[in-house]
Amino acid sequence: MKRRDFIQQTSATAALVTIGSLGLQSFTTSSKISKITILHTNDVHSHIDPFGPEDGRNANKGGIARRARLIESIRNENPNTLLLDAGDIFQGTPYFNYYGGELEFKLMSKLKYDAATVGNHDFDNGIDGLYTQLPHAQFQFISSNYDFSNTVMHTHVNPYNIFKKDGIKIGVFGLGIELDGLVDPSMYKETKYLDPVEITQDMTRILKTVEKCDLVICLSHLGYDYKTNPDKMSDLKLAGLTKDIDLIIGGHTHTFLPKPSIVKNKEGKNMLVNQVGCYGINLGRIDFYFDANKNLSVNGTAIVV
């Protein structure tokens, strides 16, 4: 058992260091380096168990117990770690049909998720069903462009959260997809969808200028890209229309990226967009390195669970 743990931890580390540096800015040599690790999932869709040996290309992958061990090994390596989810926690296996989301939230709490955003399938038991399960979630829900003020979710979802790790201030905000035409209105009731670009401009101003965050992360359930519908809002489109986001962690389109995409924002500066597919098959890992002057460098990868 100990040998297996060692091999697993070593494989995860090797996958990271061979990716190479995705530098956002010039990285200066300094005696003080702060390393912040961001772990993330998206579109897990109630997949608690690993896929079986006969399940095609996903055979023997995934499973929340394996993810828990992997996360624990990374946290042991770097305590300055955040664990985030980009939505669609619910719907996809009989666990959700039977427990209504209770099991998913309890297990995410045991894995010590720090925050999650709300995906469209998280309304699949209605907004009242989502609200009913909140006592089982010992982590924060973040959504900036869903206005829940006339619903039971009001005051239970924050537009953003700020985390501090090793002297680094990390601001996280969330974006959800347009629900009209995608989800029955009776399921989300009076939830109002607000324009993601306008909201992002507000959130980045607050987090970068007012709160002085060193790192700004968007938890997005907009979808990575829509080549056949270029007018539809996506993570890549949002990145090009906004500024001051360092990382977009995406969901919805079940896009498997082996490493984060480097994208130019509206000021021509590099930022990252990442998504790790679906069903808990992969765990995203992005390491941010800050020197004493808060200059930034990055490594990123997807680790197969």
C-alpha positions in Angstrom: 0.0 0.0 0.0 2.8 2.5 0.9 4.6 1.7 -2.4 1.4 2.3 -4.4 0.9 5.6 -2.6 4.5 6.6 -3.5 4.1 5.7 -7.1 0.8 7.6 -7.4 2.3 10.8 -5.8 5.4 10.6 -8.0 3.3 10.2 -11.2 1.2 13.2 -10.3 4.3 15.3 -9.7 6.1 14.2 -12.9 3.0 15.1 -15.0 3.2 18.6 -13.6 6.9 19.4 -14.0 7.2 18.1 -17.6 4.6 20.6 -18.8 7.0 23.5 -18.7 6.4 27.1 -17.6 3.5 29.1 -18.9 4.9 32.5 -17.9 2.3 35.3 -17.4 4.9 37.9 -16.6 8.7 38.0 -16.3 9.8 36.0 -13.3 12.6 37.6 -11.3 15.0 35.6 -9.1 14.3 36.1 -5.4 15.0 34.3 -2.1 11.3 34.3 -1.2 9.0 32.3 -3.5 5.4 31.7 -2.6 3.8 28.7 -4.4 0.0 28.7 -4.6 -1.6 25.5 -6.0 -5.1 25.6 -7.5 -6.8 22.2 -7.8 -10.1 22.0 -9.7 -12.9 19.9 -11.1 -16.0 20.5 -13.3 -19.0 18.6 -14.5 -18.5 15.7 -12.1 -22.2 14.9 -12.5 -22.7 12.7 -9.4 -20.0 10.3 -10.4 -19.0 8.9 -7.0 -17.5 5.5 -8.2 -14.7 5.0 -10.6 -15.5 3.7 -14.1 -15.3 -0.1 -14.4 -12.8 -2.0 -16.5 -15.2 -2.4 -19.4 -16.1 1.3 -19.7 -14.3 2.0 -22.9 -11.9 5.0 -23.0 -12.8 5.9 -19.3 -12.0 2.4 -18.0 -10.7 2.4 -14.4 -10.6 6.2 -14.2 -12.2 8.6 -11.8 -13.8 7.9 -8.5 -14.0 10.2 -5.5 -11.9 8.0 -3.2 -9.0 8.1 -5.7 -9.5 11.9 -6.1 -9.4 12.3 -2.3 -6.1 10.4 -2.0 -4.6 12.5 -4.9 -5.7 15.8 -3.3 -4.4 14.8 0.0 -0.9 14.0 -1.5 -0.8 17.4 -3.2 -1.9 19.2 0.0 0.9 17.4 1.9 3.3 18.7 -0.7 1.9 22.2 -0.6 -0.4 23.3 2.2 -1.1 26.6 0.2 -3.7 24.8 -1.9 -7.2 25.8 -3.0 -9.8 23.2 -4.3 -12.5 24.6 -6.5 -15.4 23.3 -8.7 -16.9 24.9 -11.8 -20.4 23.5 -11.5 -22.7 20.7 -12.6 -22.1 18.8 -9.4 -25.5 17.1 -9.8 -27.2 14.7 -12.2 -25.7 11.7 -14.0 -25.9 8.6 -11.8 -28.5 7.0 -9.5 -26.8 8.5 -6.5 -28.4 11.9 -7.4 -31.7 10.3 -8.2 -31.8 8.6 -4.8 -30.1 11.2 -2.5 -30.9 14.4 -4.3 -27.4 15.9 -4.0 -26.8 15.1 -0.3 -24.1 12.6 -1.0 -22.3 14.8 -3.5 -22.2 17.7 -1.0 -21.1 15.6 1.9 -18.3 14.0 0.0 -17.1 17.3 -1.4 -17.1 18.6 2.2 -14.9 15.7 3.3 -12.5 16.5 0.4 -12.5 20.1 1.8 -13.5 21.9 -1.3 -13.1 25.7 -0.7 -15.7 26.9 -3.2 -17.9 26.0 -6.2 -20.0 27.8 -8.7 -23.6 26.9 -9.8 -24.1 24.9 -13.1 -27.3 24.5 -15.0 -27.7 20.9 -13.9 -27.5 22.0 -10.2 -31.1 23.1 -10.7 -32.3 19.6 -11.8 -34.2 19.1 -8.5 -35.3 22.7 -8.7 -33.9 25.7 -6.8 -35.7 24.4 -3.7 -34.0 21.1 -4.0 -30.6 22.8 -4.3 -31.4 24.9 -1.2 -32.5 21.8 0.7 -29.0 20.3 0.3 -27.0 23.4 1.3 -26.6 22.3 5.0 -24.5 19.4 3.7 -22.1 21.7 1.9 -19.3 22.9 4.1 -17.9 25.1 1.3 -18.9 28.3 -0.3 -21.1 28.8 -3.4 -20.0 31.7 -5.6 -22.0 33.2 -8.4 -21.7 36.8 -9.6 -24.1 36.8 -12.5 -27.1 34.9 -11.1 -29.2 37.3 -9.1 -30.9 35.1 -6.4 -32.4 38.0 -4.5 -36.0 36.9 -5.1 -35.3 33.2 -4.4 -34.6 30.9 -1.4 -30.9 31.0 -2.4 -30.6 34.7 -1.5 -27.8 35.3 1.0 -26.6 31.7 0.5 -24.4 32.5 -2.6 -21.6 35.1 -2.6 -20.6 37.1 -5.7 -17.0 36.5 -4.8 -14.7 35.2 -2.0 -11.2 36.2 -1.0 -8.7 33.6 0.2 -5.3 34.2 1.7 -2.4 31.7 1.3 1.2 32.4 2.3 0.7 36.2 2.1 -1.0 36.0 -1.3 -4.5 37.4 -1.7 -6.7 35.3 -4.1 -10.0 36.6 -5.3 -12.5 34.1 -6.8 -15.8 35.0 -8.5 -18.3 32.9 -10.4 -20.2 33.0 -13.7 -23.1 30.8 -14.8 -24.6 30.1 -18.2 -27.8 31.6 -19.5 -30.6 29.4 -18.1 -33.4 30.6 -20.4 -33.9 27.9 -23.1 -31.6 25.5 -21.3 -33.5 24.9 -18.0 -37.2 24.9 -17.4 -38.1 28.2 -15.7 -40.0 26.4 -13.0 -36.7 24.9 -11.9 -34.8 28.2 -11.4 -37.9 30.4 -10.7 -37.0 34.1 -10.3 -33.2 33.7 -10.7 -32.1 36.5 -13.0 -29.2 36.1 -15.4 -26.9 39.1 -15.6 -24.5 39.9 -18.5 -21.2 38.0 -17.8 -18.9 40.7 -19.4 -20.5 43.5 -17.4 -20.3 41.5 -14.2 -16.7 40.5 -14.9 -15.7 44.1 -15.3 -17.3 44.9 -11.9 -15.8 41.9 -10.2 -12.2 42.4 -11.5 -12.4 46.1 -10.6 -13.4 45.2 -7.0 -10.9 42.3 -6.7 -7.9 43.9 -8.3 -8.3 47.6 -7.6 -10.4 47.8 -4.4 -9.4 44.5 -2.6 -5.8 44.5 -4.1 -5.9 40.8 -4.9 -2.6 39.3 -6.2 -4.5 36.6 -8.1 -8.0 36.7 -9.7 -9.8 33.5 -10.6 -13.1 33.1 -12.4 -15.1 29.9 -11.8 -17.1 29.7 -15.0 -19.9 27.5 -16.2 -20.2 29.3 -19.6 -18.4 26.7 -21.7 -15.0 26.7 -23.2 -15.8 27.7 -26.8 -18.6 27.5 -29.4 -17.1 27.4 -32.8 -20.5 26.9 -34.5 -22.1 29.7 -32.6 -19.4 32.4 -32.2 -22.0 34.9 -30.8 -22.5 32.7 -27.7 -20.6 33.7 -24.6 -17.8 31.4 -23.8 -14.6 31.3 -21.6 -12.4 32.2 -24.6 -14.7 35.0 -25.7 -14.9 36.4 -22.1 -11.1 36.3 -21.8 -10.7 38.5 -24.9 -13.3 41.0 -23.8 -12.1 41.6 -20.2 -9.0 42.2 -18.2 -7.4 41.4 -14.8 -8.4 37.8 -14.7 -5.4 35.5 -14.2 -7.2 32.2 -14.6 -10.6 31.0 -15.8 -11.6 27.6 -14.5 -14.3 26.4 -16.9 -17.1 23.9 -17.2 -20.3 23.0 -19.1 -18.8 21.9 -22.4 -16.9 18.9 -21.0 -13.7 20.0 -22.7 -10.6 18.0 -21.9 -7.5 20.2 -22.0 -4.2 18.6 -21.3 -2.9 21.9 -20.0 -4.3 25.4 -19.7 -4.8 27.5 -22.8 -2.9 30.8 -22.9 -5.2 33.6 -24.1 -4.7 37.3 -24.7 -7.1 39.5 -22.7 -8.4 42.8 -24.1 -5.1 44.6 -23.1 -3.0 42.0 -24.9 -1.8 40.4 -21.7 -1.6 36.6 -21.2 -4.1 34.8 -19.0 -5.1 31.2 -18.6 -8.2 29.2 -19.4 -8.6 25.6 -18.2 -11.2 22.9 -18.1 -10.7 19.2 -17.3 -13.5 17.4 -19.1 -16.1 15.7 -16.9 -17.1 12.9 -14.5 -14.1 13.4 -12.2 -11.8 11.7 -14.6 -9.2 14.4 -14.4 -8.1 16.8 -11.7 -6.8 20.1 -12.8 -3.7 21.4 -11.2 -2.2 24.9 -11.6 0.8 26.1 -9.6 1.3 29.9 -9.4 4.8 31.1 -8.2 5.2 34.6 -6.7 8.5 36.2 -5.9 8.9 39.0 -3.3 7.8 41.6 -5.8 4.7 39.6 -6.7 5.9 38.8 -10.1 4.1 35.7 -11.4 5.0 32.5 -13.2 2.8 29.4 -13.8 2.8 25.6 -14.4 -0.4 23.8 -15.3 -1.6 20.3 -16.2 -4.5 17.9 -16.0 -3.8 14.8 -13.8 -5.7 11.6 -14.7 -7.5 10.2 -11.6 
